[in-house]
Amino acid sequence: MKKIIISLALLLSAGNIMAQTPEEKAALKEAKKEAKSLLGEAQKIIDAVSPKIQDKSATDAEIVEQCSKGLELVQKALKTNGIDEKKLGEAYKLLADLAQPINNTLINKAGNKEPLDTMLFYSNLKALTEGIHNELKYTKVVKGEYGNEVYLNGKKINLANCGVYYIYAAQFLASAKKPELALEAYESALNYKTMYPEVKESVKMPIEDAQIAYYAFHTAHDAKMYDVMDKYYDSAIQFEEGAEGTKQVKIGSYLEKGDTASWAAYLREETLKEPAKNPDYVQILLSYYQKLGTEKMVEYADAILAVDPNLYIANYGKAYAMFASEKYDEALALYKKCTEINNDSYDSWYQCGLCKYRQALELNNTISSIKNQQKAKETLEETKKLFGDAIPYFEKARECTPDDPDKWAYELKQCYSVTGDAAKASEMSKLIGD
């Protein structure tokens, strides 16, 4: 078995050597030469500008200009693939050393509310984190008094601290109307610990992931990137301070897309979870189902009441549907339930009275067609009783809105007139100007 393994290893090794043609060797040699030259030029730039940065004699423009030139040289060198792996740590160190001053300069500008090159900030930030990450990756740790362990630990701290800059970059990019890049930056902020596992335990973002997702969600919405927006919703809704606004935007987005069916389905799902926390949305959806027919309205109201039997708007909505279907007894029972939930509800008391009032009117319309005088007399008495039954409810409605007789005086006038209370009827007439 050992002989086979060794033979395979030799075969693979020989194959690799044979695969490199003279042309490829020449190309690699040229790439190494070019990379070495480019890195040398970049090193000269950082050597020249660093002392001026230290003694603060370099202007912001000079720092950005010179370090940007150096960055381009290093990045070009890396693309040649001519840097030996054992030298990659040094190359990436140079990349980070050139990107750091630019980052510091631009952050200071942002802090002073000065104009900022947003694209430069973001591209440089990516170069900075790439540089530090790969410097750590390709640099062998040497412990001891003369080792580099302390230095590399400092680099880890620097890399961990860069995470917050992706949030800044995202906000800058969003303000600059570059939503795709802003979302890319937010994504980096959310996944920073995964991207750079070597500093996972040290990364401390100033805001929670839910708030970052909240920003990403609204950035996507503002750009009408609805599919992307949905990706962040579940996390964004966990940001309590903005949860209600996030929910409203989510709901509105369906209508913006013209997708009424999904809008209704989403509202239904959300309201059934916690009806008591979403009474306004229950009311909106009841109105929507009303347009589709009372059966749809009742079915939804029943679904809500199965979760929360004491939700006022669900009882009222179902009562409304019963009333519209001329099922006055069922409607009355539900409206009375509404008055128990909210004793100061004018609408509920008025609708209770209206149930009896409508029954009285319907019964009264049949009297002229009844040929049997005794039956007609009995029906008239029943009609008067129904009008009388309506009075206490209308009076309760009056108590709720005593200064607005237009809401109850007409019905009370009719009820008092039919039941023979002329004084009360006259009082109502005066209130409505008859």
C-alpha angles and dihedrals in degrees: 000000000000092000091054092051093049092047091051091049091051091046093052091046092050090047091055092051093047091048092065108085124199089256091054091048090051092048092050091049090051091047091052091049092049093046092050091050094048093048090048091054091047091050091053090054095052091044090054099044100039096073090049090051090050095051091039094237093123117092121228090248092052093049093050094043098047097040091047089055090050091049092053090052094051093046090050090050091052091052091057090069085217098119116102114237091242088058097046092089090060092046093052091045088057090049091053093043090056095043096048098068091048090051092049092049094050093045089054090051091052090048090053091046091241123151110283133201096230097189092050091050092052098043091046091049090055090050091049096052092042090052097049093042094052094040087059091044097052100034117091114227113240115193128202137060094310097034131108100237096108091047093051092047087056089052089053090054090050091050092048091051092052091071093083091056090068088062090051091047091051092051092047091050093047090052089049090055094248099128097164092057092040090056090047089055093047088051090054090050092051093047098036095116091051093046092051107029092167089074098032094121094046100050111108113177116199091229133037124259091252091061092048089051088048090057091046092049094054093042089055092046094051088053091047090240092147099170091052091045091056090053091066099038101093091053096038092055088061089068095093098197092060100027097107093048091047091052092049092051091048091052093045092049092068090056091046087057091046091241101137094162093058090043091056093043092051093047091049092051093047096046094047090055095059113359095174091058093049108044093137091055091046088055092048092051093046088056090049093051090046088067089053093052140281093273091063090045093052093045091055093043090052091050090053093045090052087063098036115012092183099056105127099210093050092052090046092048093051091045089053091053091049091049092049088052089051091244091138100168092053091044092050092053091053095044089051088053087054091054089053090053093045115016092185095058109123092188094056095047092045092049090050089056091045091056090060092039093054091047089052093050093049092049091046090055090060097055097082091056095052109100097186105086094206091050090047090051092050091049091051090052091049089050091052089048091053091050088049092049089055094056099077091051094049090047089054088051087051090054090054094051106020094160096054107066092166086077097059115359097087094055092044090051091055093046094048091045093053094044092050101250097135095171093056091044090053091049090055091048091056092049092056095038099248 
